[in-house]
Amino acid sequence: MMGGDIISKYCPKCGAENDDDGEFCVECGSDLINRQNNSKDSISINKKTILIGVIIVIIIAIVGIFYLTGGNIENAQYLGANTISIDSVSELGTEQVSPTEHSNYSGVTKGYSVVYSAKTDLKNVSIETQAYDKNGEHIDVMANWMGLNPLNVFCYNDNLTAGSSYTANVVFGSKNVTDFDVAKLEVYVYQSTPKETKLIDKFDYNMN
């Protein structure tokens, strides 16, 4: 209180004006102290409920993005891309090779036939892939003799038609082993213009 004035407060139930130090409403008899405390507790609980709800939504969003990007969160920027899809991948076989067949390489190679479809009309696109085994280890990219033609590329600066399917063979290799398995393909879609070549799509294709 200041200067002898009585500060008044209003009853949260009936709205009647009461003295600031009153414990019960002069009109309806409601407990002014407990009602105010309960009101504050209710507001606090509501804020906590909203906060928990927001946290749950964020967690669900993160899990969803993690799933859609194959565990590679940096791929999230390409989730809205609508370029190509991998329809199927089939193994062509394993071959023992020497440097006379592939540039400076001696080991085992394995070929895969990849069927993919264009989701939209694409001009001047190149598509390449990188392979990984079940342990996440990168598998060697192969090239023909002298390394002039990388064998991990689906197409070079081609034009693709929406709804059309295409087939490409890719080859990967591994040294000092008799066989290996590709568990995941990382696919990169590039588009060329007179000024630059830009990555327009990137996604993972899990083999199993």
N, C-alpha and C positions, 0 to 999 in steps of 0.2 A: 504494500500500500504506500502511496505517496501523497503528502499533504492532507492526510486524513480521509481521502476519497476511498470509497469501497469499489473495487474492481468487480464487475459482474461477469457471469458466464451463463451460457444457455444450456438447458437440459437437452441431451442428445435424443431423448425419447419424445418429449412433448413440445420442446422449443421454448419453454418458459424461461424468463430471465431469473438468475439466482446470484446471490453474493458469491464472490470468488472463493471464500473459505467455507461455503456450505457443503455439507456432505450428502444431503438429500434434497430433492427438488421440492420447492414450496408448493407446486401445483399438483404433481402426480406422485410425489414421494419416491421417485426412482433414486437409486444409489448413484450419485454423480461421480464418485471416485472410481468405483469398480467399472462403471460403464465406459469411462474414458480409457481406463487401462485395457479393457477388453477390445475397445475400438482400435487402440494402438497395436495390440497383439494381432488383431485380425489383419490390419494393414501389413504388418511385418510378415505374417504367414503368407499373405497373397504375393508379396514381393519375392519371397523365397520360392514359392511355387512357380512363378513366372520365370525366375532365374534358372531353376532346375529344368523347366520345359525348354528354354532357349539352349541350354547346354546339351540336352538330349538331342534336339534338332541338329545342332552343330556336329555332334558325334555321328549321327546317322548320315549326314551329308558327307563327312570325311570317309566313313566306311564305304558309302556308295561310290564315291570317286575312286577310292583305292581299288574297289572291285572292278569298276569299268575301265580303269587304266592298267589292269593287270598287275597292280602293285607298284607301278611307276607313276608317282604323283605328278612328275613334270609333264606327263602326257595329257594332263587335264586341260591344257589350253587347246587341245585338238579334239575334245569330246564332241564338239559340234560340227566337226569336219564331215563332209559328205562326198568322199572321193571314190574309194574302192573298198571291196570286201574280199576276204579270202574265203573261197567256197570249199576247197579241199586241198590237202597235201598228201601225196603218196610217195613212198620210197621207191627209187629206181634200182638201187643196188649199191654194193660196196666194191671198190676196186683198189688194188695195190698199184701205186704209181711211183715214178722216178722223175728226176729233174729233166729227163728228155721229153716228158709228157706235160709237165707243168713247170712253170718258171721257178728254178732253184728250190724245188720241193720234193721231198721223199717221204712217203708215208701212205696213209689210207685216205681215200676220198669216198664220199657218198653223195649220190645224186637224188634230187627230189623233184617231182612234177607238181607244180603249183597251178591250180585253177582259180582265177580271180575274176571279179566282175566290176565294171564301172558303175557307180551309182549316179553319175552325172556326166555330161559331155566334158571331156578334158582335152586340152590342146597342149602340145609341147611338154608332155610329162615324162619323167623318168622315175622308175620304181626300183628300189634296191632293198635288200634284206640282209640282216645279220642274224647268225644262228648261235644258240646257247644250249648247253647240255642241262641235265636235271639238277646239277649243282650250281648252275648260274655261270659256268665258265664259258667264255667266248670261244667259239670254234673257228678255225682258220678260214679266211676267205680265199678261194682259189682263183687262179687265172690260167689262161692257156700259155703255151710256150712264149717266153719273152715277156709275159705279163701284159700283153696288149689288150686283152679282153677279160675283164673281171667276170667271174661266173656266178656272182650273187645278184645279178641285175635282171629284172623282169623285162624291162623295155627302156629304150633310149629316145627321148624327145618324140614320143609317139602321140598320136591322137586317138583317144578312146571314146566310144559311144555309150551313152547311158543305157543300161540294161543288157549290154553285150558281155559275153564271157570270153576270157582269153586264157591260154595255157603257156607257161614258161618253165623251163628246166633250170634249176640252180644246183651248184656243186659246192660242197664244203669239205674240209680236210682236217686230219689230225695226225700228228707225228708219233711214232713209236708205239702205236696201238694196232690191234688187228681189227677192231670195229669200234664204232661209237654211235650214239643216238642223239638226234636233235630233239630237244624238248620244247623249245620256244623259238619263234621267229620274230624279230623286230623289223617292222616294215616302215619304210620311209618313202613318201611321195613328194617329188620335186616338180616344180613348174618353171619353165624358162621363158624369159622375155628378152627383148633386145638389150635390156639394161642389167638384168640379174637373173640368178636362179634361186628360187625361194622354196623352203620346206613348207608345204601346205597341209601335210597330214602325217601322222606318226601313230602307230598302234602296235600292240603285241598280238601274236597268234600262238596260242598254246596247242601243242601237238597232242597232248593227252590230258 
